[in-house]
Amino acid sequence: MRHIIEKDMKNLSSVVKMNSNIKQLTLENLEDAPLTYGSIILNKERFIQVLVEINTLQDLSSLKNRIIILKDIITNHKNDHQSILNIDTNGDTISLRRDVLTSELNQVIDSQTLERAKYYIKRLEGGIQKVKTSKINDINLLKWKEYDNIITDSLWVIDKRDTSGAHLGWYWGNFIPQIPHQMMLRYTKKGDWVVDTFVGSGTTLIECKRLGRNGIGIELNPNVAQKAKELTEKEQNKYNVISEVVIGDSRRIDIKQILDKYGIKQVQLLIMHPPYHDIIKFSKDEKDLSCAKSTEEFLKMFGDVVNNATPYLEKGRYFALVIGDKYSKGVWIPLGFYCMEEILKRGYLLKSIIVKNFGETRGKRNQKELWRYRALVGGFYVFKHEYIMLFKKKYLS
Ligand SMILES: C[S@@+](CC[C@H](N)C(=O)[O-])C[C@H]1O[C@@H](n2cnc3c(N)ncnc32)[C@H](O)[C@@H]1O
């Protein structure tokens, strides 16, 4: 049932070559701001000085006037007597999202009291001067408004898969790169380690390389593992991270031995995208979860993978499960919730259930009308969603 589009594979080298020619357009980390956002580069020291100076004013209208002048410099690049845009002099520069900065300045201009205006200026100054991150990611909470590339809602409707770089989408049953991308931005820091126990075509590892995370992927099928390895190697390694594809059965493979090679004891994110039982038969291997003879057997196999991987996830860190339900013999089988129960039995807290739209698979696309007819006759709804479930490993487990 697995299909590799030969044409896509042939095009790979040219796609990768083209991608490596794309210039980096922002000075800040790519994940902080997509390339499309308009950034402005300021003389950091000078900008802070000006803010501090404005904040000493004791009259609301004079203070607002100074901010209006500042906004004019930023939006129109005119009359920069204060040398805020002068980035040739010695000292740090800072790249900020122009729209976010403008809205911060507007808040000051719209303030009703001197106290409020001063508070907003102080906050802006703090956001530029300091970085405040949590233990589990690199999101600067003092600049949280700039991260609108990070999804925080539990309903994801994503129309297009990211097919840039080494992502080809050739593997039937893969997930869209945006899933591991979002998970890593929220739940890892640069240099952290990620394990994907069903790595398939290597989507997670490619994304790890792009975001500067070390990645280990386990895959049962040697042919698929080989392809994953080749694709991952084609992705540029600009952060100098480690990526390894290991062939094996995730229920039994010795994860300690893999981690020992790199001198680490635990990882910071676990990603699992198992087969949705037998919806797609990935192989005829009885160790393959898609070959489980019943839902019970599937859940037992899945539980074994969770048992095998859990000791190697750092406490307080996250486990992302990507799973869909299935329909069999006239009954909806809630595989997602069954798997969730298996995980919750094993020392995890449920943090979120995300419902994500489900692009049409090639098979289903051809049979769209037939499925609609079946749904009308059978009294059920055609699957259009899958789940991304987030769990946090308990500190006391
Ligand atoms: C849904 S796919 C994962 C796709 C992957 N996220 C991607 O983007 O390509 C599930 C994968 O799990 C693999 N698999 C099934 N049973 C396994 C096992 N016991 N150990 C390791 N991998 C297994 C299958 O070969 C298949 O490639």
The ligand as an ORCA input file, in Angstrom:
! r2SCAN-3c Opt
* xyz 0 1
  C       1.888      6.851     10.365
  S       3.469      6.372      9.865
  C       4.514      7.649     10.442
  C       4.772      8.666      9.369
  C       5.723      9.771      9.747
  N       5.180     10.652     10.757
  C       6.080     10.586      8.503
  O       5.827     11.808      8.481
  O       6.555     10.000      7.529
  C       3.791      5.052     10.956
  C       5.139      4.390     10.759
  O       5.347      3.496     11.836
  C       6.112      2.402     11.364
  N       5.975      1.317     12.362
  C       4.943      0.457     12.543
  N       5.175     -0.368     13.559
  C       6.370     -0.026     14.082
  C       7.154     -0.497     15.170
  N       6.758     -1.541     15.922
  N       8.315      0.119     15.424
  C       8.762      1.152     14.675
  N       8.058      1.646     13.611
  C       6.875      1.064     13.322
  C       5.537      2.137      9.997
  O       6.450      1.428      9.186
  C       5.256      3.547      9.500
  O       6.333      4.021      8.731
*
